[in-house]
Amino acid sequence: MNHSRPAIDKKDLVAIREVFRSKQITQGRKVLEFEAKFARFIGVKAGLAVSSGTAALHLSLLALGIGKGDEVILPSFVCTAPYLAILYTGAKPCLVDIEEGSYNLSFKETEKRINQRTKAIIAPHMFGNPVKIRQFLSLGVPIVEDCAQSLGASLAGKKTGSFGTISIFSFYATKLMTTGEGGMIVSNSSQLLKKMKDWRDYDHKKNLNFLRFNYKMTDFQAALGISQLKKLPVFLKRRKEIAERFNQTFKNNIFLKLPSSRSGRIYYRYVLRVQGNLERFIKSLRVKGISAERPVFKPLHQYLALEGFPETDKAYREVLSIPIYPSLKEKEIEKIIKAVKRVFS
């Protein structure tokens, strides 16, 4: 059983087919429609569709004027995309440890690392669990909200992505909704959005006074995005139902610690903290046909042989992700439950 699987149905295929019939398959009216509908869903002024979540991060940092000599704070317990996006600008990534339990960027550790060269903080909402974003906003440093794993989550009645100076989303195949590849930038700053829109592509007789990129989204990707966005509430409801089944089943297992149940969270990943040999547990579940994974392949500080990240190291040793996605069938859910109960008995 796959660890992740996109939920694509006939309505998605019809939406894509209509774009192919129109012969307008590159960036066009569907992209504009997707941008407007997505921004409305998040509750912000406007959106900008791009080719990937990494492209969204790169343009966001450029729009904030980040470059050589600057520093950008990010957690070590995250995929490599934010780290690479910082390097693209010539700035220095500044890695910070995480909170216990939430797996989000530690506010206390972030405060310690801020200096006069700190020009932005990338704050991911890990696994759908909202970061305490208002604390970070109080620091007076521009916040790039990384919502690649939190589309539809909320904090104090507002959706994640509506708090940051700039916020980014990913629509990769395994994300909460998909366009195959693709991403979105949202912001309430017309000035920042105007800059990023200019830099997204290099044609239309633009001058060469700034390095521009081919970060466009196609109309058939946008059509799939519009179709998927309509179904997102159903996707999230199904993920929550499955998570509640898991919670009820595993709550008394002394070898397992359940995910945080913070208000407003969604379940991009169902993450268990386990006692014992994590690699052995992963292999045992795979033998039973369940593709369990570490939710972060490898912390960034471990690639760089850095020390001083105790909570991140602990999470890497103990945290396990089991399949949770809307297209899971009932018999597959039962198979996951049975396998987890046997492995952790």
C-alpha positions in Angstrom: 0.0 0.0 0.0 1.4 3.4 -1.0 2.4 5.9 1.7 0.6 8.7 -0.4 -1.7 8.7 -3.4 -3.4 11.5 -5.2 -7.3 11.6 -5.4 -8.1 12.0 -9.1 -11.6 11.4 -10.5 -13.6 11.8 -13.7 -14.4 15.5 -12.9 -10.7 16.2 -12.8 -10.2 14.5 -16.2 -13.1 16.4 -17.7 -11.6 19.7 -16.5 -8.3 18.9 -18.1 -9.9 17.7 -21.3 -11.8 21.0 -21.8 -8.5 22.9 -21.7 -6.9 20.6 -24.3 -9.9 21.1 -26.5 -9.6 24.9 -26.2 -5.9 24.7 -27.5 -4.9 27.2 -24.8 -2.7 24.9 -22.7 0.0 27.3 -21.5 -0.4 30.0 -18.9 -3.7 31.8 -19.6 -7.3 32.4 -18.4 -7.5 29.2 -16.3 -4.4 30.2 -14.4 -6.0 33.6 -13.6 -9.2 31.9 -12.5 -7.3 29.5 -10.3 -5.3 32.3 -8.7 -8.5 34.3 -7.9 -10.4 31.3 -6.5 -7.4 30.1 -4.4 -6.8 33.5 -2.9 -10.5 33.8 -2.0 -10.4 30.4 -0.3 -7.4 31.4 1.9 -8.9 34.9 2.6 -6.1 37.1 1.1 -5.9 39.8 -1.6 -4.4 37.8 -4.4 -2.5 34.7 -5.5 0.2 33.9 -8.1 0.4 30.4 -9.6 3.9 29.0 -10.2 5.6 25.8 -11.4 6.4 24.4 -7.9 6.5 25.1 -4.2 10.2 25.6 -4.4 9.7 28.3 -7.1 7.2 29.9 -4.8 9.7 30.0 -2.0 12.5 31.4 -4.3 10.3 34.3 -5.7 9.0 35.1 -2.2 12.6 35.5 -0.8 13.6 37.6 -3.8 10.5 39.8 -3.4 11.6 40.5 0.2 15.0 41.7 -1.1 17.0 38.9 0.3 20.4 38.3 -1.1 24.1 37.8 -0.4 25.0 38.7 3.2 21.5 38.1 4.6 20.3 35.2 6.8 17.0 33.4 6.7 15.8 31.3 9.6 14.2 27.9 9.0 13.7 24.6 10.9 16.1 21.7 10.5 13.2 19.3 10.5 11.9 20.0 7.0 12.5 18.9 3.4 15.4 20.4 1.5 13.2 22.8 -0.6 13.3 25.8 1.7 17.0 25.4 2.3 17.7 25.3 -1.5 15.5 28.3 -2.1 17.5 30.3 0.3 20.8 29.3 -1.4 19.3 30.3 -4.8 19.2 33.9 -3.5 22.8 33.8 -2.2 21.7 34.2 1.4 22.7 32.0 4.3 20.2 29.5 5.8 20.1 29.6 9.6 18.8 26.3 11.0 16.8 26.2 14.2 15.5 23.3 16.4 11.8 22.4 16.7 9.2 22.2 19.5 8.6 18.9 21.1 5.2 17.4 20.1 4.2 19.9 17.3 7.4 19.4 15.2 7.1 23.0 14.3 9.8 25.7 14.4 10.7 26.6 18.0 9.9 30.2 18.9 12.4 30.2 21.8 15.2 29.0 19.6 14.3 31.3 16.8 14.5 34.3 19.2 18.0 33.3 20.1 19.2 33.2 16.5 17.8 36.5 15.3 20.5 39.2 14.6 20.9 42.2 12.3 21.5 40.0 9.3 18.2 38.1 9.8 15.9 39.2 6.9 13.1 36.5 7.0 11.8 33.5 8.8 10.4 30.5 6.9 7.7 28.9 9.1 6.3 25.6 7.9 3.1 24.2 9.4 4.4 20.7 9.8 2.1 17.8 8.9 -1.0 20.1 9.0 -0.4 21.3 12.5 -0.5 25.2 12.6 2.6 26.9 13.9 2.1 29.5 16.6 2.4 32.2 14.0 1.4 35.2 16.0 4.5 34.7 18.2 6.7 34.9 15.2 4.9 37.9 13.8 5.8 39.7 17.1 9.5 39.5 16.2 9.3 42.2 13.5 10.9 40.0 10.9 9.1 39.2 7.6 7.4 35.8 7.8 7.2 33.4 4.8 4.4 31.0 5.8 5.2 27.6 4.3 1.7 26.0 3.9 2.8 23.1 1.7 1.4 20.7 4.3 -1.4 22.8 5.9 -3.8 23.8 3.1 -7.2 24.2 4.8 -5.8 24.3 8.4 -6.8 27.3 10.6 -5.7 29.3 13.6 -8.0 31.5 15.5 -10.6 31.3 12.8 -8.3 32.3 10.0 -6.7 29.9 7.4 -3.0 29.3 7.4 -1.5 31.3 4.6 -3.4 34.5 5.7 -0.9 35.5 8.4 2.5 35.7 6.7 4.0 38.6 4.8 4.0 36.1 2.0 2.7 32.5 2.0 3.4 29.6 -0.2 1.7 26.3 -1.1 2.7 23.2 -3.0 0.5 21.1 -5.3 2.9 18.2 -5.8 1.3 14.8 -6.4 1.3 13.8 -2.8 0.1 17.1 -1.3 -3.4 17.9 0.0 -4.6 18.7 -3.5 -2.6 18.4 -6.7 -1.8 19.9 -10.1 0.9 17.2 -10.6 3.6 19.8 -10.1 2.9 23.4 -9.2 2.7 25.9 -6.4 0.9 29.1 -5.3 2.1 32.4 -3.7 -0.5 34.5 -1.8 -0.1 37.8 -0.1 -2.0 40.9 0.9 0.8 43.1 -0.5 0.0 44.2 -4.0 3.6 45.6 -4.3 5.2 42.2 -3.5 2.8 40.3 -5.8 3.6 42.7 -8.7 7.3 42.1 -8.3 6.9 38.3 -8.3 4.5 38.4 -11.2 7.1 40.3 -13.3 9.8 37.8 -12.4 7.7 34.6 -13.0 8.4 34.7 -16.7 10.9 36.4 -19.0 9.0 37.0 -22.3 6.7 39.8 -23.5 9.6 42.0 -24.5 10.7 42.6 -21.0 14.1 44.3 -20.5 17.1 42.5 -19.1 17.7 44.6 -16.0 16.7 41.8 -13.6 17.2 38.0 -13.7 13.8 36.5 -14.5 12.6 32.8 -14.4 10.4 30.4 -16.3 8.2 29.6 -13.2 4.8 29.6 -15.0 1.9 27.2 -14.4 0.0 25.8 -17.4 -3.7 26.2 -18.0 -4.3 22.4 -17.8 -2.6 22.3 -14.4 -4.7 25.2 -13.3 -7.9 23.5 -14.5 -7.0 20.5 -12.4 -6.3 22.8 -9.5 -9.7 24.4 -9.8 -11.3 21.0 -9.8 -9.3 19.8 -6.9 -10.0 23.0 -4.8 -13.7 22.3 -5.1 -13.2 18.9 -3.5 -10.7 20.0 -0.9 -13.3 20.3 2.0 -14.3 16.7 1.3 -10.6 15.6 1.1 -9.9 17.2 4.5 -13.1 15.7 6.1 -12.1 12.2 4.9 -8.6 12.6 6.3 -10.0 13.7 9.6 -12.3 10.7 9.7 -9.4 8.3 9.1 -7.3 10.1 11.7 -10.0 9.8 14.3 -10.3 6.1 13.6 -6.6 5.7 14.1 -6.7 7.8 17.3 -9.5 5.7 18.8 -7.8 2.5 17.9 -4.2 3.4 19.1 -5.0 5.6 22.1 -4.3 2.9 24.7 -1.2 1.5 23.0 1.7 2.2 25.4 4.3 2.0 22.6 2.7 4.8 20.6 2.2 8.6 21.2 -0.6 10.0 19.0 -0.4 13.2 16.9 -1.1 16.6 18.5 -4.9 17.4 18.4 -4.4 21.1 18.3 -7.6 23.0 17.3 -7.6 23.9 13.6 -5.2 21.3 12.4 -5.7 19.1 9.4 -4.0 15.7 8.7 -1.6 15.9 5.9 0.4 13.2 7.6 -0.6 10.9 10.5 2.6 10.9 12.6 3.2 8.6 15.5 6.0 8.8 18.0 7.2 5.3 18.8 9.4 3.6 21.4 12.0 1.2 20.1 13.9 0.6 16.9 12.3 2.9 14.3 14.0 1.2 11.3 12.8 -2.2 12.5 9.2 -1.0 12.8 9.3 0.5 9.3 10.6 -2.7 7.9 8.0 -4.8 9.8 5.1 -2.7 8.5 6.5 -2.9 5.0 6.6 -6.7 5.3 2.9 -6.5 6.1 2.2 -4.4 3.0 2.1 -1.0 4.7 4.5 1.7 3.3 5.4 3.5 6.5 8.0 6.3 6.3 10.0 8.8 8.3 7.9 12.0 7.6 11.2 13.9 7.0 13.8 12.0 5.1 16.7 13.5 6.9 17.0 16.7 9.0 19.0 19.4 7.3 21.5 19.7 10.1 22.5 16.1 9.7 23.4 16.6 6.1 25.7 19.4 7.3 27.1 17.5 10.3 25.9 20.2 12.7 25.1 19.7 16.4 22.7 21.4 18.8 19.3 20.2 17.6 18.1 17.8 20.3 14.4 17.9 19.6 15.0 17.4 15.9 17.3 14.5 16.5 14.8 12.9 18.8 12.0 13.3 16.3 14.1 11.7 13.6 14.8 8.7 15.9 11.2 8.3 17.0 8.7 9.6 14.5 6.8 7.4 12.0 4.2 8.3 9.3 1.6 5.8 8.2 -0.7 6.2 5.2 -3.6 8.7 5.4 -5.2 10.1 2.2 -8.8 10.5 0.9 -8.7 7.6 -1.6 -7.9 5.0 1.1 -10.6 2.2 0.9 -12.2 0.7 4.0 -10.3 -2.6 3.6 -7.0 -0.6 3.3 -7.7 1.3 6.5 -8.5 -2.0 8.3 -5.2 -3.4 6.9 -3.2 -0.5 8.3 -4.9 -0.7 11.7 -4.3 -4.5 11.9 -0.6 -4.1 10.9 0.1 -1.3 13.4 -1.6 -3.2 16.2 0.5 -6.3 15.5 3.8 -4.5 15.1 3.3 -2.5 18.3 1.8 -5.2 20.5 
